[in-house]
Amino acid sequence: MNPHRTAPAGATSEPSVANRYGTPKRALGRRQRTALLAAALAVAVVVAGFFSFAGGPRVTSKDIAFEILSPTRATVTFDVERNAGERVECSVRVLDDSYAVVGWKSVVFEPGEGTGHEKVRHTVELRTEALGTTGGVGDCWKLD
């Protein structure tokens, strides 16, 4: 290229942005934008519903009461909600004032009769290695 030569008006020595990257895209129309938003919302509702109901009802537990009988004994009363046909195991524990576990017991609930969801109340007596200050269910889970 000759440095003394001038380019015609409007011309540049580098390719234009449109030539390099293509022409700008058209914005979505109002109808397309509404349809896209409605589709995204429908997908979100379906996904939320799937995750809400996937796996069916879960096993849940609720602590009802505990009683510290002596430095070596305690009782814990709790409710378990489950499907009647499921075999469930719960870990029950007693803690001391520094939240250390001083007593622990595993309780298995055999499948109940009938169908549907059921609530079972159970009281467990535990041996402890020190004086406990509180007791309750650690967790419950379905057994195969």
C-alpha positions in Angstrom: 0.0 0.0 0.0 1.3 3.4 -0.9 1.5 5.6 2.2 1.0 8.8 0.1 -2.3 7.6 -1.3 -5.5 8.5 0.5 -8.5 6.2 0.7 -11.8 7.4 -0.6 -14.2 8.9 1.9 -16.0 6.2 4.0 -13.5 3.5 3.2 -11.1 2.1 5.7 -8.0 -0.1 5.4 -9.5 -2.6 7.9 -12.6 -4.7 7.2 -15.8 -3.2 8.7 -17.3 -4.7 11.8 -20.2 -6.1 9.8 -17.8 -7.9 7.5 -15.8 -9.3 10.4 -18.6 -10.3 12.7 -21.7 -10.5 10.6 -24.7 -8.3 10.5 -26.3 -7.5 13.9 -29.1 -9.8 14.9 -32.7 -8.7 15.0 -34.2 -8.3 18.5 -37.0 -10.8 19.4 -40.4 -9.5 18.7 -42.9 -9.1 21.5 -44.8 -12.3 20.6 -41.6 -14.4 20.4 -40.4 -12.9 23.7 -43.7 -13.8 25.4 -43.7 -17.3 24.0 -40.1 -17.9 25.1 -40.9 -16.6 28.6 -44.0 -18.8 28.9 -42.0 -21.9 27.8 -39.2 -21.2 30.3 -41.8 -20.7 33.1 -43.5 -24.0 32.2 -40.2 -25.9 32.2 -39.4 -24.3 35.6 -42.7 -25.5 37.1 -42.3 -29.0 35.7 -38.7 -29.2 37.2 -39.9 -27.9 40.5 -42.7 -30.4 40.6 -40.4 -33.2 39.8 -38.0 -32.4 42.6 -40.8 -31.9 45.0 -42.5 -35.2 44.4 -39.5 -37.4 43.3 -39.0 -40.3 45.7 -42.4 -39.9 47.3 -43.0 -39.2 50.9 -39.9 -39.1 53.1 -39.3 -40.6 56.5 -39.5 -37.9 59.1 -39.1 -37.8 62.9 -40.1 -35.4 65.6 -38.8 -35.4 69.2 -41.7 -35.5 71.7 -40.0 -35.8 75.1 -36.9 -37.0 77.0 -36.3 -37.9 80.6 -33.0 -38.3 82.3 -33.6 -41.1 84.8 -30.1 -41.3 86.3 -26.5 -40.8 85.3 -26.7 -44.2 83.5 -30.3 -44.2 82.0 -32.5 -42.0 79.9 -35.7 -42.3 77.9 -36.6 -40.6 74.6 -40.1 -40.4 73.1 -40.5 -39.5 69.4 -42.8 -39.8 66.4 -41.8 -41.4 63.1 -43.8 -40.7 59.9 -43.4 -43.2 57.1 -45.1 -45.2 54.4 -46.8 -48.1 56.2 -45.0 -50.8 54.1 -41.5 -49.4 54.7 -38.9 -50.8 57.1 -37.3 -47.8 58.9 -34.3 -47.4 61.2 -33.7 -44.4 63.5 -30.7 -43.4 65.6 -31.6 -42.1 69.1 -29.0 -40.3 71.2 -28.5 -38.6 74.5 -26.2 -35.7 74.8 -24.4 -34.1 77.8 -24.0 -30.4 78.5 -21.1 -30.1 76.1 -23.1 -31.8 73.3 -21.1 -35.0 73.5 -23.0 -38.2 72.8 -23.2 -40.1 76.1 -25.8 -42.7 74.9 -26.9 -44.0 71.5 -29.3 -46.7 70.3 -30.6 -47.8 66.9 -34.3 -48.6 66.6 -35.8 -50.5 63.7 -39.5 -50.2 62.8 -40.8 -53.2 60.8 -43.3 -52.6 58.0 -46.8 -51.8 59.3 -50.0 -53.3 58.1 -52.0 -51.4 55.7 -51.1 -48.8 53.1 -50.5 -45.1 53.0 -48.7 -42.8 55.4 -48.6 -43.6 59.1 -47.3 -42.0 62.3 -45.8 -44.2 65.0 -44.9 -43.0 68.5 -42.1 -44.8 70.3 -40.3 -44.5 73.6 -36.8 -45.9 73.9 -34.8 -46.4 77.1 -31.0 -45.9 76.6 -28.0 -46.6 78.8 -25.7 -43.7 79.1 -22.0 -43.4 80.2 -22.5 -40.1 81.9 -25.3 -37.8 83.0 -27.2 -36.6 79.9 -28.9 -33.2 79.6 -31.0 -33.8 76.4 -32.1 -36.6 74.1 -33.7 -37.0 70.7 -33.6 -38.6 67.3 -30.5 -38.0 65.3 -31.8 -39.3 61.9 -34.2 -41.8 60.4 -33.9 -43.6 57.0 -35.5 -46.3 55.0 -34.0 -49.8 55.0 -34.0 -52.0 51.9 
